[in-house]
Every structure is written in C-alpha cells, then in structure tokens.
Amino acid sequence: MKNNVLLLAAAVALIGCQSSQAAAKRAPDAGLEGCLGAVRVWNISFKHDMASFMGTSQERMPTLFCQRLADGVRSGRVSYSDINRLQLDQPTEIWMVIKGKPKVTQAPAPRSLKFRNCSGVDGAFQVPISQKCPLSGWAHH
C-alpha cells in the first residue's frame, strides 16, 4: 500500500498540473516537473522495484515513468478514475501504461469461407454464408 501512495503522489502531481486532456495536448510537458519531483523522493528500493517492473535502468526510470504517465494522460488511458482505483487497490490501466504496454484490443473473429461474421448485442457471432446477418442482433439465439 505504501508503494501505491508513492505512485499516487507522482500521478497526482502530473494529472493535477494537467486538469484536462485538452490542456495535456496543448502543453505536453506541463506536469513533467511535478512528476519528476515526486519520483525523486521515492526510496531507493521502490525506485529499484519500479525500474525492474518497467524494464529499464534506475537512472532512466524517473524520466521514462513520468513520460509514460504523461502519454497515458494525453491519450486518455489514465484519468482521475484510475487514481481513485489506485487508492482503493482496484485494477487499473495505469500499470499497463507504466509498463509501456499498448492498449489491448479485441481481435475480430477469424474469417471463414462457410460462415459470415456478424455483430450482436452480446458480441460477435457467425451465420452460414447463405444467410445475411440479422438486423436486431438477437436472432442468433
């Protein structure tokens, strides 16, 4: 929990200086100094753990950490709700952003010569190629 508090301080320092995504896009480095200042006060073992988690050196970790966090805010992947989830020890996208992983998107269903891919209210499904996709999305049950 203590480590989450340290991470939270850096995130708040960055997001607090960039109160909107629009502001973040206009001045991308506005909150970087606040974030770097928060990272500088982390203890050495937490810095080491974070550098290991991020797959980088301890020397490069503060800048890379704040840059990834800033990019996450700018792209909309990190928001105030992520900060709240972090405080409550709930899952959040912020860990993937810090690690430098791209956003996971669901791959479309594989194509088949015998079936047509359709979208329904509860996800993708297939119908025989001789049929059209139902308009309502409910007809595949």
Backbone as a chain_set.jsonl record, in Angstrom:
{"seq": "MKNNVLLLAAAVALIGCQSSQAAAKRAPDAGLEGCLGAVRVWNISFKHDMASFMGTSQERMPTLFCQRLADGVRSGRVSYSDINRLQLDQPTEIWMVIKGKPKVTQAPAPRSLKFRNCSGVDGAFQVPISQKCPLSGWAHH", "coords": {"N": [[0.828, -1.201, 0.0], [1.993, 1.219, 0.714], [3.696, 1.686, -1.429], [1.832, 2.171, -3.431], [0.916, 4.626, -2.575], [3.128, 6.268, -3.025], [3.312, 6.075, -5.811], [0.85, 7.123, -6.425], [1.207, 9.774, -5.581], [2.994, 10.754, -7.507], [1.431, 10.455, -9.798], [-0.739, 12.127, -9.239], [0.616, 14.548, -9.064], [1.311, 14.865, -11.718], [-1.175, 14.686, -13.148], [-2.63, 16.595, -11.795], [-1.477, 18.961, -12.637], [-2.284, 18.986, -15.187], [-5.215, 19.533, -15.904], [-7.07, 18.794, -17.781], [-7.59, 16.713, -20.684], [-7.369, 18.144, -23.0], [-5.772, 20.306, -22.238], [-3.474, 18.89, -21.67], [-2.744, 18.073, -24.208], [-2.127, 20.505, -25.427], [0.02, 21.505, -23.898], [2.266, 19.4, -23.522], [4.395, 18.771, -21.712], [3.798, 19.957, -19.305], [3.176, 18.972, -16.676], [5.35, 17.416, -16.122], [7.627, 18.162, -14.584], [6.59, 18.328, -11.967], [5.885, 15.67, -11.592], [8.406, 14.416, -11.839], [9.622, 15.558, -9.598], [8.118, 14.344, -7.562], [8.858, 11.685, -7.958], [11.548, 11.762, -7.336], [11.655, 11.755, -4.546], [11.094, 9.18, -3.825], [11.955, 6.15, -2.099], [15.028, 4.277, -2.361], [14.726, 1.497, -2.733], [12.111, 1.248, -3.705], [12.371, 2.681, -6.076], [14.135, 0.984, -7.4], [12.546, -1.351, -7.612], [10.476, -0.35, -9.237], [11.894, 0.354, -11.56], [12.713, -2.167, -12.358], [10.2, -3.362, -12.81], [9.367, -1.789, -14.964], [11.235, -2.433, -16.825], [13.677, -1.083, -17.272], [16.644, 0.963, -16.678], [17.706, 2.184, -13.417], [18.563, 4.81, -13.553], [17.325, 5.836, -15.806], [14.669, 5.449, -15.241], [13.008, 7.478, -13.725], [12.476, 9.605, -15.616], [11.401, 8.157, -17.789], [9.222, 6.929, -16.538], [7.605, 9.172, -15.835], [7.205, 10.23, -18.373], [5.793, 8.166, -19.67], [3.52, 8.145, -18.074], [2.561, 10.733, -18.584], [2.044, 10.495, -21.323], [0.006, 8.608, -21.16], [-2.001, 10.091, -19.877], [-2.393, 12.067, -21.783], [-3.343, 10.544, -23.952], [-5.666, 9.596, -22.916], [-5.782, 7.195, -21.602], [-5.119, 7.175, -18.93], [-6.723, 8.495, -16.153], [-8.576, 10.547, -13.768], [-10.219, 8.658, -12.562], [-8.638, 6.388, -12.607], [-6.761, 7.077, -10.685], [-8.367, 7.093, -8.421], [-9.046, 4.35, -8.353], [-6.539, 3.299, -7.894], [-6.037, 4.213, -5.301], [-7.864, 2.643, -3.96], [-6.871, 0.126, -4.237], [-7.713, -1.249, -6.541], [-8.051, -2.865, -9.782], [-6.412, -1.269, -12.513], [-5.761, 0.562, -15.53], [-3.444, 1.955, -15.403], [-1.128, 0.568, -14.66], [-0.414, -0.905, -16.925], [0.183, 1.188, -18.622], [2.39, 2.354, -17.343], [4.166, 0.256, -17.544], [4.563, 0.32, -20.217], [3.084, -0.97, -22.119], [1.018, -1.536, -24.982], [-2.432, -0.549, -25.535], [-4.815, -3.055, -25.038], [-6.645, -4.572, -27.52], [-9.597, -6.152, -28.711], [-9.392, -8.824, -30.921], [-10.794, -9.251, -34.192], [-13.217, -11.784, -35.13], [-12.005, -14.779, -36.667], [-11.958, -15.123, -40.231], [-14.045, -17.131, -42.331], [-14.772, -19.338, -45.011], [-17.214, -20.551, -45.062], [-18.836, -19.299, -43.254], [-20.303, -16.201, -42.128], [-19.273, -13.265, -40.469], [-20.931, -11.646, -37.85], [-22.278, -8.939, -35.898], [-23.582, -8.726, -32.676], [-25.794, -7.846, -29.928], [-24.622, -8.962, -27.736], [-22.041, -9.492, -28.474], [-19.731, -10.762, -31.028], [-20.763, -13.039, -33.625], [-21.346, -15.9, -35.77], [-22.944, -16.669, -38.886], [-24.297, -18.963, -41.325], [-22.89, -18.648, -44.615], [-24.798, -18.401, -46.55], [-26.823, -16.987, -45.415], [-27.96, -13.716, -44.386], [-26.677, -11.306, -42.052], [-28.584, -10.905, -39.095], [-30.694, -8.094, -38.457], [-31.367, -7.209, -35.905], [-29.615, -8.349, -34.079], [-30.298, -10.142, -32.184], [-31.177, -12.491, -33.219], [-29.592, -14.764, -33.395], [-29.865, -16.581, -31.362]], "CA": [[0.0, 0.0, 0.0], [2.869, 2.385, 0.762], [4.169, 1.907, -2.788], [0.737, 2.805, -4.168], [0.862, 6.031, -2.155], [4.201, 6.952, -3.741], [2.894, 6.146, -7.202], [-0.28, 8.04, -6.433], [1.728, 11.137, -5.464], [3.539, 11.137, -8.812], [0.318, 10.571, -10.749], [-1.495, 13.34, -8.899], [1.453, 15.682, -9.45], [1.227, 15.016, -13.161], [-2.54, 14.949, -13.577], [-3.06, 17.855, -11.195], [-0.992, 20.063, -13.464], [-2.954, 18.888, -16.469], [-6.582, 19.292, -15.452], [-7.894, 18.225, -18.841], [-6.836, 16.112, -21.771], [-7.092, 19.213, -23.962], [-4.604, 21.034, -21.724], [-2.328, 17.995, -21.815], [-2.335, 18.064, -25.609], [-1.54, 21.807, -25.745], [1.311, 21.627, -23.203], [2.523, 18.017, -23.126], [5.356, 18.603, -20.621], [3.423, 20.863, -18.213], [3.229, 18.328, -15.375], [6.505, 16.534, -16.013], [8.498, 18.562, -13.471], [5.937, 17.911, -10.724], [6.008, 14.213, -11.514], [9.816, 14.103, -11.546], [9.865, 15.935, -8.197], [7.529, 13.304, -6.712], [9.654, 10.46, -8.115], [12.854, 11.966, -6.672], [11.585, 11.48, -3.106], [10.872, 7.756, -3.581], [13.127, 5.49, -1.528], [15.848, 3.579, -3.358], [14.205, 0.154, -3.033], [10.939, 1.405, -4.558], [12.883, 3.057, -7.395], [14.681, -0.242, -7.989], [11.403, -2.206, -7.969], [9.764, 0.267, -10.353], [12.752, 0.215, -12.742], [12.623, -3.572, -12.749], [8.855, -3.549, -13.355], [9.295, -1.097, -16.25], [12.232, -2.987, -17.734], [14.641, -0.037, -17.611], [17.64, 1.206, -15.636], [17.277, 3.112, -12.371], [18.869, 6.171, -13.979], [16.354, 6.242, -16.833], [13.321, 5.198, -14.75], [12.157, 8.63, -13.41], [12.041, 10.292, -16.829], [10.547, 7.25, -18.556], [7.99, 6.777, -15.771], [6.784, 10.383, -15.983], [6.836, 10.364, -19.784], [4.729, 7.198, -19.943], [2.328, 8.622, -17.379], [2.073, 11.892, -19.35], [1.456, 9.975, -22.562], [-1.25, 7.973, -20.776], [-2.979, 11.168, -19.626], [-2.652, 12.708, -23.075], [-4.124, 9.646, -24.806], [-6.922, 9.262, -22.253], [-5.693, 5.89, -20.935], [-5.008, 7.434, -17.496], [-7.624, 9.583, -15.769], [-8.808, 10.644, -12.329], [-10.804, 7.406, -12.057], [-7.517, 5.479, -12.354], [-6.184, 7.495, -9.407], [-9.275, 6.578, -7.387], [-8.887, 2.889, -8.289], [-5.236, 3.049, -7.29], [-6.207, 4.426, -3.866], [-8.682, 1.557, -3.416], [-6.232, -1.136, -4.622], [-8.516, -1.901, -7.573], [-7.327, -2.934, -11.05], [-6.428, -0.037, -13.304], [-4.951, 0.59, -16.75], [-2.212, 2.707, -15.148], [0.019, -0.344, -14.593], [-0.022, -1.211, -18.299], [0.775, 2.416, -19.152], [3.722, 2.487, -16.735], [4.994, -0.813, -18.097], [4.822, 0.637, -21.618], [2.331, -1.903, -22.962], [-0.065, -0.891, -25.735], [-3.791, -0.869, -25.117], [-5.261, -4.336, -25.569], [-7.897, -4.515, -28.268], [-10.095, -7.474, -29.025], [-9.222, -9.149, -32.322], [-12.032, -9.698, -34.826], [-13.334, -13.225, -35.313], [-11.339, -15.194, -37.902], [-12.844, -15.288, -41.389], [-14.256, -18.481, -42.811], [-15.479, -19.358, -46.291], [-18.55, -21.114, -44.879], [-19.603, -18.503, -42.304], [-20.218, -14.746, -42.185], [-19.154, -12.672, -39.138], [-21.973, -10.671, -37.537], [-22.175, -8.326, -34.572], [-24.832, -8.728, -31.936], [-25.802, -7.067, -28.696], [-23.755, -9.61, -26.752], [-20.744, -9.811, -29.059], [-19.683, -11.255, -32.402], [-21.21, -14.414, -33.865], [-21.29, -16.25, -37.182], [-24.097, -17.322, -39.518], [-23.873, -19.553, -42.604], [-22.649, -17.652, -45.652], [-26.027, -18.27, -47.34], [-27.744, -16.1, -44.702], [-27.48, -12.375, -44.049], [-26.662, -11.031, -40.613], [-29.853, -10.344, -38.645], [-30.621, -6.663, -38.155], [-31.538, -6.931, -34.486], [-28.525, -8.875, -33.257], [-30.844, -11.116, -31.237], [-31.696, -13.637, -33.944], [-28.684, -15.924, -33.423], [-30.107, -17.454, -30.205]], "C": [[0.869, 1.259, 0.0], [3.381, 2.72, -0.634], [3.084, 2.555, -3.644], [0.63, 4.279, -3.814], [1.937, 6.827, -2.886], [3.849, 7.129, -5.208], [1.761, 7.143, -7.37], [0.19, 9.492, -6.386], [2.27, 11.623, -6.804], [2.422, 11.336, -9.829], [-0.484, 11.839, -10.492], [-0.694, 14.578, -9.285], [1.367, 15.935, -10.943], [-0.174, 15.417, -13.595], [-3.047, 16.267, -13.004], [-2.621, 19.061, -11.996], [-1.644, 20.076, -14.833], [-4.408, 18.538, -16.197], [-7.498, 18.769, -16.543], [-7.0, 17.611, -19.899], [-6.475, 17.163, -22.809], [-5.862, 20.007, -23.533], [-3.348, 20.192, -21.886], [-1.827, 17.969, -23.252], [-1.672, 19.385, -26.01], [-0.15, 21.959, -25.138], [1.714, 20.259, -22.665], [3.464, 17.841, -21.936], [5.024, 19.445, -19.39], [3.573, 20.215, -16.843], [4.447, 17.468, -15.147], [7.404, 16.883, -14.834], [7.904, 18.17, -12.12], [6.044, 16.417, -10.512], [7.442, 13.822, -11.152], [10.172, 14.449, -10.109], [9.305, 14.889, -7.24], [8.344, 12.022, -6.768], [10.986, 10.579, -7.377], [12.816, 11.62, -5.185], [11.282, 10.014, -2.79], [12.127, 7.152, -2.958], [13.787, 4.609, -2.588], [15.291, 2.201, -3.702], [12.958, 0.233, -3.925], [11.361, 1.81, -5.967], [13.415, 1.825, -8.124], [13.559, -1.163, -8.454], [10.668, -1.654, -9.192], [10.579, 0.143, -11.64], [12.704, -1.215, -13.262], [11.279, -3.869, -13.404], [8.746, -2.96, -14.763], [10.283, -1.64, -17.271], [13.25, -1.951, -18.193], [15.654, 0.113, -16.478], [17.085, 2.179, -14.606], [17.518, 4.564, -12.784], [17.806, 6.699, -14.945], [14.914, 6.178, -16.328], [12.503, 6.463, -14.457], [11.609, 9.34, -14.654], [11.073, 9.431, -17.63], [9.198, 7.056, -17.866], [7.066, 7.971, -16.003], [6.342, 10.578, -17.426], [5.697, 9.409, -20.14], [3.417, 7.629, -19.286], [1.72, 9.814, -18.125], [1.431, 11.446, -20.652], [0.113, 9.306, -22.285], [-2.348, 8.992, -20.521], [-3.382, 11.796, -20.955], [-3.55, 11.851, -23.965], [-5.483, 9.292, -24.197], [-6.904, 7.902, -21.562], [-5.587, 6.028, -19.426], [-5.877, 8.644, -17.174], [-7.745, 9.627, -14.247], [-9.411, 9.355, -11.767], [-9.724, 6.356, -11.816], [-6.849, 5.799, -11.025], [-7.051, 6.98, -8.263], [-9.131, 5.072, -7.238], [-7.564, 2.514, -7.629], [-5.315, 3.197, -5.775], [-6.943, 3.262, -3.217], [-8.114, 0.177, -3.728], [-7.088, -1.934, -5.597], [-7.716, -1.932, -8.871], [-7.471, -1.637, -11.847], [-5.474, -0.166, -14.483], [-3.585, 1.237, -16.501], [-0.974, 1.799, -15.109], [0.509, -0.711, -15.987], [0.654, -0.002, -18.947], [2.202, 2.556, -18.635], [4.676, 1.443, -17.301], [5.329, -0.567, -19.564], [4.108, -0.296, -22.586], [1.243, -1.166, -23.72], [-1.426, -1.331, -25.216], [-4.231, -2.151, -25.809], [-6.595, -4.137, -26.277], [-8.306, -5.926, -28.641], [-9.983, -7.7, -30.529], [-10.559, -9.585, -32.924], [-12.03, -11.212, -35.002], [-12.657, -13.614, -36.623], [-12.358, -15.414, -39.021], [-12.904, -16.751, -41.795], [-15.016, -18.402, -44.12], [-16.914, -19.849, -46.15], [-19.436, -20.263, -43.969], [-19.326, -17.019, -42.493], [-20.139, -14.233, -40.739], [-20.208, -11.588, -38.953], [-21.723, -10.112, -36.141], [-23.544, -8.318, -33.931], [-24.711, -7.915, -30.675], [-24.898, -7.67, -27.629], [-22.436, -10.078, -27.355], [-20.86, -10.325, -30.48], [-20.19, -12.691, -32.463], [-21.169, -14.656, -35.368], [-22.597, -16.901, -37.624], [-23.588, -17.958, -40.807], [-23.796, -18.478, -43.69], [-23.901, -17.42, -46.5], [-27.034, -17.32, -46.692], [-27.103, -14.721, -44.514], [-27.473, -12.23, -42.534], [-28.016, -10.46, -40.201], [-29.685, -8.885, -38.227], [-30.646, -6.4, -36.657], [-30.355, -7.358, -33.642], [-28.987, -9.904, -32.253], [-31.139, -12.465, -31.909], [-30.79, -14.861, -33.911], [-28.9, -16.867, -32.249], [-31.127, -18.497, -30.52]], "O": [[0.523, 2.253, -0.639], [3.492, 3.893, -0.992], [3.384, 3.397, -4.491], [0.288, 5.096, -4.668], [1.682, 7.95, -3.322], [4.058, 8.197, -5.782], [1.721, 7.907, -8.334], [-0.367, 10.346, -7.075], [2.037, 12.767, -7.195], [2.459, 12.273, -10.626], [-0.861, 12.541, -11.43], [-1.261, 15.553, -9.78], [1.352, 17.084, -11.385], [-0.341, 16.389, -14.333], [-3.811, 16.976, -13.659], [-3.319, 20.075, -12.03], [-1.563, 21.069, -15.556], [-4.788, 17.369, -16.255], [-8.612, 18.337, -16.246], [-5.817, 17.936, -20.005], [-5.413, 17.095, -23.428], [-5.013, 20.343, -24.358], [-2.281, 20.717, -22.203], [-0.625, 17.855, -23.492], [-0.759, 19.393, -26.836], [0.757, 22.483, -25.785], [1.526, 19.982, -21.481], [3.346, 16.852, -21.213], [5.877, 19.629, -18.522], [4.062, 20.867, -15.92], [4.578, 16.848, -14.091], [7.894, 15.985, -14.15], [8.628, 17.729, -11.227], [6.265, 15.951, -9.394], [7.662, 12.997, -10.265], [10.933, 13.727, -9.466], [9.928, 14.576, -6.226], [8.51, 11.344, -5.754], [11.491, 9.588, -6.85], [13.838, 11.231, -4.618], [11.217, 9.637, -1.62], [13.239, 7.591, -3.252], [13.165, 4.248, -3.587], [15.376, 1.779, -4.855], [12.766, -0.613, -4.799], [10.78, 1.341, -6.946], [13.173, 1.647, -9.318], [13.61, -1.696, -9.563], [10.283, -2.413, -10.081], [10.019, -0.141, -12.699], [12.66, -1.441, -14.472], [11.22, -4.546, -14.43], [8.117, -3.547, -15.644], [10.176, -1.335, -18.459], [13.644, -1.937, -19.359], [15.532, -0.538, -15.441], [16.127, 2.905, -14.871], [16.755, 5.451, -12.401], [17.44, 7.874, -14.897], [14.027, 6.789, -16.924], [11.361, 6.529, -14.913], [10.417, 9.638, -14.729], [10.043, 9.919, -18.096], [8.157, 7.023, -18.522], [5.89, 7.802, -16.327], [5.23, 11.04, -17.677], [4.751, 9.793, -20.827], [2.343, 7.492, -19.871], [0.502, 9.892, -18.28], [0.385, 11.966, -21.039], [-0.815, 9.422, -23.085], [-3.497, 8.78, -20.906], [-4.564, 12.026, -21.215], [-4.423, 12.377, -24.655], [-6.35, 8.75, -24.883], [-7.915, 7.493, -20.991], [-5.93, 5.092, -18.703], [-5.785, 9.682, -17.829], [-7.105, 8.854, -13.535], [-9.143, 8.998, -10.62], [-9.866, 5.521, -10.923], [-6.416, 4.892, -10.314], [-6.536, 6.489, -7.258], [-9.096, 4.564, -6.117], [-7.484, 1.529, -6.895], [-4.73, 2.399, -5.042], [-6.683, 2.927, -2.061], [-8.785, -0.832, -3.514], [-7.177, -3.158, -5.492], [-6.804, -1.125, -9.055], [-8.525, -1.001, -11.844], [-4.5, -0.917, -14.429], [-2.671, 1.078, -17.31], [0.115, 2.229, -15.489], [1.715, -0.816, -16.212], [1.59, -0.157, -19.731], [3.118, 2.844, -19.405], [5.857, 1.72, -17.51], [6.261, -1.167, -20.101], [4.494, -0.396, -23.751], [0.608, -0.265, -23.171], [-1.55, -2.354, -24.543], [-4.045, -2.314, -27.015], [-7.547, -3.604, -25.706], [-7.458, -6.791, -28.86], [-10.426, -6.868, -31.321], [-11.368, -10.217, -32.244], [-10.974, -11.843, -35.021], [-12.724, -12.861, -37.595], [-13.484, -15.842, -38.771], [-11.945, -17.504, -41.625], [-15.821, -17.492, -44.316], [-17.743, -19.593, -47.023], [-20.648, -20.474, -43.912], [-18.255, -16.628, -42.957], [-20.869, -14.721, -39.876], [-20.358, -10.712, -39.805], [-21.047, -10.729, -35.317], [-24.538, -7.951, -34.556], [-23.654, -7.357, -30.382], [-24.457, -6.968, -26.72], [-21.783, -10.966, -26.805], [-21.942, -10.327, -31.067], [-20.072, -13.455, -31.505], [-20.979, -13.722, -36.147], [-23.264, -17.586, -36.849], [-22.556, -17.541, -41.332], [-24.56, -17.513, -43.671], [-24.05, -16.358, -47.105], [-27.99, -16.893, -47.34], [-25.88, -14.582, -44.488], [-28.179, -12.948, -41.827], [-28.548, -9.6, -40.903], [-28.641, -8.5, -37.702], [-30.007, -5.459, -36.187], [-30.116, -6.778, -32.583], [-28.169, -10.484, -31.539], [-31.328, -13.468, -31.221], [-31.207, -15.923, -34.373], [-28.191, -17.867, -32.138], [-31.455, -19.318, -29.664]]}, "num_chains": 1, "name": "protein.A"}
